[in-house]
Amino acid sequence: MSAEPIDHEQIVLHARDVEFDWAALPMHWVPGEPQATHTINVLHIALPEGERWFVEVFKQAVPLIRDARLKEDVLGFIGQEAMHAEAHDGAAAHLETAGLHVRPYVAQMEWLFRKLLGDRDPRGRTRRAGHSPEEWLIERLGLIAAIEHYTAFLGQWVLDAKALDEAGADPTMLDLLRWHGAEEVEHRSVAYDLFCHLDGRYSRRVRSMAVVTPALFWVFARGTRFLMANDPSRPGKASLRGYRDAARKGLLPGPRELLREIRPYFRKSYHPTETGNTDQAVAYLASSPAAQAADAPK
């Protein structure tokens, strides 16, 4: 077992009961940029299942936590992630209503998170695979910590992505993305601290990132192709060239940004506070229309 989590940027995490009205959302909410739109739309069809998986795994870990502050952070994380899943579900439902049938892809995400990465019978598959139930829990916590490294990066990226505003991106969608991104920055250390509290082995951390990086690439590449192919306006096929063009315009994170973000995680002294700007995240949450409405006295 490793040392207790570092005492840093102690923010009390809480879920914000946000609501978004998608009635006026155009199919290509980044005007004239269908591939950039749909690459970001992958969040709506992949994240809800992933975030519900985070919640279930963290709930199983709560009884093992020996640090009161970390337990409070984990409970705040659970509330925020559950709200993220609900908000993105609403956007996915709008896409379905608008004629972009997303259910086949959502079903693949359900299989990934509920079956492949779900709970396993300790008398069956886990025993044959050489994992006890607690080992399988810790293995999944390592994967979540690696995923949260990327979500913190993406959260900071979208807070900084002025090119989306300049391109005329839909303000309601931008608010969802930036509210979510700000909360990812706000709670970016929780999964890593929980993993370190219960295990923290460097070899497991490295292995987890080696698994997560290609898996996330697959989720986004496959999701973008799926959404472009099923878009009722028939914008054409997704392409690497289309991604590069969007990244060059600042509408998506570029490959160099992504590669630069991977390296710190492999450093033994790494901690998630190195990624993202907490003050910027908190400031956005104080100005977000959806977050303001959620936090207003009822």
C-alpha positions as CSV (number, residue, x, y, z in Angstrom):
1,M,0.0,0.0,0.0
2,S,1.2,3.5,-0.8
3,A,1.1,6.7,1.4
4,E,-2.1,8.6,2.1
5,P,-3.3,11.0,-0.7
6,I,-1.6,14.4,-0.9
7,D,-3.5,17.2,0.8
8,H,-4.2,19.6,-2.1
9,E,-6.7,22.2,-3.4
10,Q,-9.3,21.0,-0.9
11,I,-12.6,21.8,-2.7
12,V,-15.8,20.4,-1.4
13,L,-17.2,18.5,-4.4
14,H,-20.9,18.6,-4.9
15,A,-23.2,17.5,-7.8
16,R,-25.1,20.3,-9.6
17,D,-28.6,19.3,-10.8
18,V,-28.2,20.9,-14.2
19,E,-30.8,21.0,-17.0
20,F,-30.3,21.7,-20.7
21,D,-32.9,22.6,-23.3
22,W,-31.9,21.0,-26.6
23,A,-35.0,22.1,-28.6
24,A,-33.1,24.6,-30.7
25,L,-29.9,22.5,-31.2
26,P,-28.9,22.1,-34.8
27,M,-27.6,18.8,-36.1
28,H,-24.2,20.4,-36.8
29,W,-23.9,22.6,-33.7
30,V,-20.4,23.7,-34.8
31,P,-21.6,25.4,-38.0
32,G,-20.2,23.9,-41.2
33,E,-18.1,21.4,-39.2
34,P,-19.9,18.0,-39.1
35,Q,-16.9,15.9,-38.3
36,A,-15.8,18.2,-35.4
37,T,-19.4,18.2,-34.2
38,H,-19.7,14.4,-34.2
39,T,-16.3,13.8,-32.7
40,I,-17.4,15.8,-29.7
41,N,-20.9,14.1,-29.9
42,V,-19.2,10.8,-29.2
43,L,-19.1,12.1,-25.6
44,H,-23.0,11.9,-25.5
45,I,-23.1,8.3,-26.6
46,A,-20.1,6.8,-24.9
47,L,-19.7,8.7,-21.6
48,P,-23.1,7.9,-19.9
49,E,-22.3,4.2,-19.7
50,G,-18.7,4.9,-18.7
51,E,-19.7,7.3,-16.0
52,R,-22.3,5.0,-14.6
53,W,-19.5,2.3,-14.5
54,F,-17.3,4.8,-12.6
55,V,-20.1,5.3,-10.0
56,E,-20.7,1.6,-9.5
57,V,-17.0,0.8,-9.1
58,F,-16.5,3.7,-6.7
59,K,-19.5,2.7,-4.6
60,Q,-17.8,-0.7,-4.1
61,A,-14.6,1.0,-3.0
62,V,-16.2,3.3,-0.4
63,P,-16.2,0.7,2.4
64,L,-12.4,0.1,1.9
65,I,-11.5,3.8,2.4
66,R,-9.7,4.6,5.6
67,D,-9.3,8.4,5.1
68,A,-12.3,10.6,6.0
69,R,-11.4,13.4,3.6
70,L,-10.9,11.0,0.7
71,K,-14.2,9.3,1.4
72,E,-15.9,12.7,1.2
73,D,-14.2,13.4,-2.1
74,V,-15.2,10.0,-3.5
75,L,-18.8,10.6,-2.5
76,G,-18.7,14.0,-4.2
77,F,-17.2,12.4,-7.3
78,I,-19.9,9.8,-7.4
79,G,-22.6,12.6,-7.3
80,Q,-20.9,14.6,-10.1
81,E,-20.3,11.6,-12.4
82,A,-24.0,10.5,-12.0
83,M,-25.1,13.9,-13.1
84,H,-22.7,13.9,-16.0
85,A,-24.2,10.7,-17.3
86,E,-27.7,12.1,-17.0
87,A,-26.8,15.3,-18.8
88,H,-25.1,13.5,-21.8
89,D,-28.0,11.1,-21.9
90,G,-30.3,14.0,-22.6
91,A,-28.1,15.2,-25.5
92,A,-28.0,11.6,-26.9
93,A,-31.8,11.4,-26.7
94,H,-32.0,14.7,-28.7
95,L,-29.8,13.2,-31.4
96,E,-32.1,10.2,-31.6
97,T,-35.2,12.4,-31.9
98,A,-33.5,14.4,-34.6
99,G,-33.1,11.3,-36.7
100,L,-29.5,10.3,-35.8
101,H,-30.1,6.8,-34.5
102,V,-27.5,6.3,-31.8
103,R,-28.8,3.2,-30.0
104,P,-26.6,0.6,-31.8
105,Y,-23.4,2.4,-30.6
106,V,-24.8,2.9,-27.1
107,A,-25.5,-0.8,-27.0
108,Q,-21.8,-1.4,-27.7
109,M,-20.8,0.8,-24.8
110,E,-23.3,-1.0,-22.6
111,W,-21.5,-4.3,-23.5
112,L,-18.1,-2.8,-22.9
113,F,-18.8,-1.3,-19.4
114,R,-21.5,-3.8,-18.1
115,K,-20.1,-7.0,-19.4
116,L,-16.4,-6.7,-20.2
117,L,-15.6,-4.3,-17.3
118,G,-18.5,-5.2,-15.0
119,D,-18.7,-7.2,-11.9
120,R,-17.5,-10.8,-12.1
121,D,-18.5,-13.9,-10.2
122,P,-15.7,-14.7,-7.8
123,R,-16.6,-18.4,-8.1
124,G,-16.3,-18.3,-11.9
125,R,-14.5,-16.0,-14.2
126,T,-12.5,-14.1,-11.7
127,R,-11.1,-17.2,-10.1
128,R,-10.1,-18.6,-13.5
129,A,-8.5,-15.3,-14.4
130,G,-6.5,-15.4,-11.2
131,H,-8.2,-12.3,-9.7
132,S,-10.0,-12.0,-6.4
133,P,-13.0,-9.6,-6.2
134,E,-10.8,-7.0,-4.5
135,E,-8.1,-7.3,-7.1
136,W,-10.6,-6.9,-9.9
137,L,-11.9,-3.8,-8.1
138,I,-8.4,-2.3,-7.8
139,E,-7.7,-3.2,-11.4
140,R,-10.7,-1.2,-12.5
141,L,-9.8,1.7,-10.2
142,G,-6.4,1.9,-12.0
143,L,-8.2,2.1,-15.4
144,I,-10.5,4.8,-14.1
145,A,-7.6,6.8,-12.8
146,A,-6.0,6.7,-16.2
147,I,-9.3,7.7,-17.9
148,E,-9.7,10.6,-15.5
149,H,-6.2,11.8,-16.6
150,Y,-7.6,12.3,-20.1
151,T,-11.0,13.7,-18.9
152,A,-9.1,16.4,-16.9
153,F,-7.1,17.2,-20.0
154,L,-10.2,17.4,-22.2
155,G,-12.0,19.5,-19.5
156,Q,-9.2,22.0,-19.5
157,W,-9.0,22.0,-23.3
158,V,-12.7,22.8,-23.7
159,L,-12.5,25.6,-21.1
160,D,-9.7,27.1,-23.2
161,A,-11.2,26.4,-26.7
162,K,-12.0,29.9,-27.8
163,A,-12.1,28.6,-31.4
164,L,-15.4,26.9,-30.7
165,D,-16.9,30.3,-29.7
166,E,-15.4,32.0,-32.7
167,A,-16.8,29.3,-35.0
168,G,-20.3,30.0,-33.6
169,A,-20.8,26.8,-31.7
170,D,-24.2,26.4,-30.0
171,P,-24.0,28.1,-26.6
172,T,-26.2,25.5,-24.8
173,M,-23.9,22.7,-26.0
174,L,-20.8,24.7,-25.0
175,D,-22.3,25.3,-21.6
176,L,-22.8,21.5,-21.1
177,L,-19.2,20.8,-22.3
178,R,-17.6,23.5,-20.1
179,W,-19.7,22.7,-17.1
180,H,-18.7,19.1,-17.4
181,G,-15.1,20.0,-18.2
182,A,-14.9,22.3,-15.2
183,E,-16.1,19.6,-12.9
184,E,-13.6,17.2,-14.4
185,V,-10.8,19.6,-13.5
186,E,-12.4,20.2,-10.1
187,H,-12.3,16.5,-9.2
188,R,-9.3,15.4,-11.3
189,S,-7.3,14.0,-8.4
190,V,-10.0,11.8,-6.8
191,A,-9.7,8.7,-8.9
192,Y,-5.9,8.8,-8.7
193,D,-5.9,9.4,-5.0
194,L,-8.3,6.5,-4.4
195,F,-6.2,4.2,-6.5
196,C,-3.1,5.2,-4.6
197,H,-4.9,4.8,-1.3
198,L,-5.9,1.2,-2.1
199,D,-2.9,0.1,-4.2
200,G,-0.9,2.6,-6.1
201,R,1.6,0.3,-7.7
202,Y,3.6,2.0,-10.5
203,S,3.4,-1.2,-12.7
204,R,-0.4,-1.2,-12.5
205,R,-0.5,2.5,-13.2
206,V,1.6,2.1,-16.3
207,R,-0.4,-1.0,-17.5
208,S,-3.7,0.8,-17.0
209,M,-2.6,3.8,-19.1
210,A,-1.3,1.4,-21.8
211,V,-4.7,-0.2,-22.0
212,V,-6.8,3.0,-21.7
213,T,-5.0,5.1,-24.4
214,P,-5.7,2.8,-27.4
215,A,-9.2,2.0,-26.0
216,L,-10.2,5.7,-25.9
217,F,-8.8,6.2,-29.4
218,W,-11.0,3.3,-30.6
219,V,-14.1,4.7,-28.9
220,F,-13.7,8.1,-30.4
221,A,-12.6,6.9,-33.9
222,R,-15.4,4.3,-34.1
223,G,-17.9,6.7,-32.6
224,T,-17.1,9.5,-35.1
225,R,-17.3,7.1,-38.0
226,F,-20.7,5.8,-36.7
227,L,-22.2,9.3,-36.3
228,M,-21.0,10.6,-39.6
229,A,-22.3,7.5,-41.4
230,N,-25.7,7.8,-39.7
231,D,-26.1,11.5,-39.9
232,P,-29.4,12.1,-41.8
233,S,-27.9,15.1,-43.6
234,R,-25.3,12.8,-45.1
235,P,-22.2,14.9,-44.6
236,G,-19.8,12.3,-45.9
237,K,-17.3,9.9,-44.3
238,A,-15.2,10.7,-41.3
239,S,-11.5,10.9,-42.2
240,L,-8.1,11.5,-40.6
241,R,-7.8,14.6,-42.9
242,G,-11.1,15.9,-41.5
243,Y,-9.8,15.4,-37.9
244,R,-6.5,17.2,-38.7
245,D,-8.4,20.1,-40.3
246,A,-10.6,20.5,-37.3
247,A,-7.6,20.3,-34.9
248,R,-5.7,22.9,-36.9
249,K,-8.7,25.2,-36.5
250,G,-8.7,24.6,-32.7
251,L,-12.0,22.8,-32.8
252,L,-10.6,19.5,-31.5
253,P,-7.5,18.7,-29.5
254,G,-4.5,18.1,-31.8
255,P,-2.4,15.0,-31.9
256,R,0.6,16.8,-30.4
257,E,-1.5,18.1,-27.5
258,L,-2.7,14.5,-26.8
259,L,0.8,13.0,-27.0
260,R,2.2,15.7,-24.8
261,E,-0.5,14.9,-22.2
262,I,0.4,11.1,-22.0
263,R,4.0,11.5,-20.9
264,P,3.5,13.0,-17.4
265,Y,1.4,10.0,-16.3
266,F,4.4,7.7,-16.7
267,R,6.6,9.8,-14.3
268,K,6.8,8.2,-10.9
269,S,6.3,11.6,-9.2
270,Y,3.2,12.4,-11.2
271,H,0.0,13.8,-9.6
272,P,-3.2,15.0,-11.3
273,T,-2.9,18.5,-9.9
274,E,-0.3,19.1,-12.6
275,T,-3.2,19.0,-15.2
276,G,-5.7,21.8,-15.4
277,N,-6.4,25.1,-13.7
278,T,-8.7,24.9,-10.6
279,D,-9.3,28.6,-10.4
280,Q,-10.4,28.7,-14.0
281,A,-12.7,25.7,-13.5
282,V,-14.3,27.2,-10.4
283,A,-14.7,30.6,-12.1
284,Y,-16.6,28.9,-15.0
285,L,-18.9,27.0,-12.6
286,A,-19.7,30.3,-11.0
287,S,-20.7,31.8,-14.4
288,S,-22.2,28.8,-16.2
289,P,-25.9,29.4,-16.9
290,A,-26.8,25.7,-16.1
291,A,-24.7,25.6,-13.0
292,Q,-26.0,28.9,-11.8
293,A,-29.6,27.7,-12.2
294,A,-28.8,24.5,-10.4
295,D,-27.2,26.2,-7.5
296,A,-29.8,28.9,-7.2
297,P,-32.2,28.7,-4.1
298,K,-35.3,26.8,-5.0
